[in-house]
Amino acid sequence: MRSGKTLIVCALLALTSTACQPPAQEAGPLSDYDIGAIEDIIQKYVQAMLTKDLNAWTGLWTEDAVMMPPNSPALEGREAIIQDLMAGPAPTEFVLDVLDIDGAGDVAYVRGTYSITMTVAGVPEPVRYNGNYLSIFKKQPDATWLFAVDTWN
């Protein structure tokens, strides 16, 4: 009988401790401030790409970011992404148009279109690409937003 009383006391303690916990915070929609901050990061991304400013560009990514270029293996981690950028040609024109920004809490996504023009060694005319992109952002403890995942076609 003693084990039955012990079980009941343990169950009551567990219920009491659960009742004393603050309610779970539901992640609300993105604020106008967050949307503006993400749009600002996108413009910094474009500017850093055009100037090939690795210091500015590097600061826009989480350490464990993933870039998924078309027809290539995923690049995992900020260092791998930087090495890939350094190996490629710098764009002469680059535009990212935002079609949608949404999310909740500390995760957001941006969907849009892009156009990029670059001069490629051995190719007589500049090469131009147009396509779609999807980027996932994570809000950092200091309330800034950084690229976490980026893919395009």
C-alpha positions as CSV (number, residue, x, y, z in Angstrom):
1,M,0.0,0.0,0.0
2,R,2.9,2.3,0.7
3,S,4.0,2.2,-3.0
4,G,0.5,3.3,-4.0
5,K,0.7,6.3,-1.7
6,T,4.1,7.2,-3.0
7,L,2.9,7.0,-6.6
8,I,0.0,9.3,-5.8
9,V,2.3,11.8,-4.1
10,C,4.7,11.8,-7.1
11,A,1.8,12.3,-9.5
12,L,0.5,15.2,-7.5
13,L,3.9,16.8,-7.3
14,A,4.3,16.4,-11.1
15,L,1.0,18.0,-11.8
16,T,1.6,20.8,-9.3
17,S,5.0,21.6,-10.8
18,T,3.6,21.6,-14.3
19,A,0.8,24.0,-13.2
20,C,3.4,26.4,-11.8
21,Q,5.2,26.7,-15.2
22,P,4.5,29.9,-17.2
23,P,2.4,29.2,-20.3
24,A,4.2,28.4,-23.5
25,Q,4.8,31.4,-25.7
26,E,3.4,31.0,-29.1
27,A,5.4,32.4,-31.9
28,G,3.6,35.3,-33.3
29,P,3.7,36.6,-36.9
30,L,6.7,38.7,-38.0
31,S,6.6,42.3,-36.9
32,D,7.0,45.2,-39.4
33,Y,10.4,45.8,-37.8
34,D,11.4,42.2,-38.5
35,I,10.2,42.4,-42.1
36,G,12.2,45.6,-42.5
37,A,15.3,44.1,-41.0
38,I,15.1,41.1,-43.3
39,E,14.6,43.4,-46.4
40,D,17.7,45.3,-45.2
41,I,19.8,42.1,-45.0
42,I,18.7,41.3,-48.6
43,Q,19.9,44.6,-49.8
44,K,23.2,44.2,-47.9
45,Y,23.6,40.8,-49.5
46,V,23.2,42.3,-53.0
47,Q,25.6,45.1,-52.3
48,A,28.2,42.7,-50.8
49,M,27.9,40.4,-53.9
50,L,28.3,43.3,-56.3
51,T,31.4,44.6,-54.5
52,K,32.6,41.1,-53.5
53,D,33.0,42.4,-50.0
54,L,33.6,39.2,-48.1
55,N,33.6,40.8,-44.7
56,A,30.2,42.3,-45.2
57,W,28.9,39.2,-46.9
58,T,30.2,36.8,-44.3
59,G,28.4,38.6,-41.5
60,L,25.0,37.9,-43.2
61,W,25.2,34.1,-42.6
62,T,24.8,31.9,-39.6
63,E,27.8,29.7,-38.8
64,D,25.9,26.6,-39.8
65,A,24.2,28.0,-42.9
66,V,23.5,25.9,-45.9
67,M,23.6,27.0,-49.5
68,M,22.0,24.8,-52.1
69,P,23.0,25.9,-55.6
70,P,21.3,24.3,-58.6
71,N,22.9,21.2,-60.0
72,S,25.5,21.1,-57.3
73,P,26.0,19.6,-53.8
74,A,24.9,21.6,-50.9
75,L,27.5,23.8,-49.2
76,E,27.3,23.4,-45.5
77,G,28.7,25.9,-43.1
78,R,29.8,29.5,-43.5
79,E,33.4,28.6,-44.5
80,A,32.3,26.4,-47.4
81,I,29.9,29.1,-48.7
82,I,32.6,31.7,-48.6
83,Q,35.1,29.5,-50.4
84,D,32.5,29.0,-53.2
85,L,31.9,32.7,-53.5
86,M,35.6,33.4,-53.7
87,A,36.0,30.8,-56.5
88,G,33.3,32.3,-58.7
89,P,33.2,35.5,-60.8
90,A,31.8,38.7,-59.3
91,P,28.5,39.8,-60.7
92,T,28.3,43.0,-62.7
93,E,24.6,43.3,-62.2
94,F,22.5,41.6,-59.4
95,V,18.9,42.2,-58.5
96,L,16.8,40.4,-55.9
97,D,13.1,41.1,-56.0
98,V,11.1,40.1,-52.9
99,L,7.7,38.5,-53.6
100,D,6.9,37.3,-50.1
101,I,8.3,37.5,-46.6
102,D,6.6,35.4,-43.9
103,G,7.4,33.5,-40.8
104,A,6.9,33.3,-37.0
105,G,9.0,33.7,-34.0
106,D,12.7,33.4,-34.9
107,V,12.3,31.8,-38.3
108,A,11.3,33.6,-41.5
109,Y,11.4,32.8,-45.2
110,V,11.8,35.1,-48.3
111,R,10.6,34.0,-51.7
112,G,11.5,36.0,-54.8
113,T,13.0,36.3,-58.2
114,Y,16.5,37.3,-59.2
115,S,18.6,38.4,-62.2
116,I,22.3,38.3,-62.3
117,T,24.9,39.2,-64.9
118,M,28.5,38.3,-64.7
119,T,31.6,38.1,-66.9
120,V,32.9,34.6,-67.1
121,A,36.5,33.9,-68.2
122,G,36.7,32.5,-71.7
123,V,33.1,33.5,-72.6
124,P,33.0,36.5,-74.9
125,E,29.6,38.0,-73.8
126,P,28.4,38.6,-70.2
127,V,26.3,35.7,-68.9
128,R,22.8,36.5,-67.5
129,Y,20.6,34.3,-65.4
130,N,17.1,34.8,-64.2
131,G,15.3,32.7,-61.7
132,N,13.6,32.1,-58.4
133,Y,15.0,31.9,-54.9
134,L,13.9,30.8,-51.5
135,S,15.9,31.9,-48.4
136,I,15.3,30.9,-44.7
137,F,16.4,33.4,-42.1
138,K,17.0,32.8,-38.3
139,K,16.7,35.5,-35.7
140,Q,19.7,35.7,-33.5
141,P,19.8,36.4,-29.8
142,D,20.7,40.1,-30.5
143,A,17.5,40.3,-32.6
144,T,19.4,40.5,-36.0
145,W,18.4,38.2,-38.8
146,L,20.8,36.1,-40.7
147,F,20.7,33.7,-43.7
148,A,20.4,30.1,-42.6
149,V,19.4,28.4,-45.8
150,D,19.5,29.7,-49.4
151,T,18.6,28.0,-52.6
152,W,17.7,29.2,-56.2
153,N,17.1,27.9,-59.7
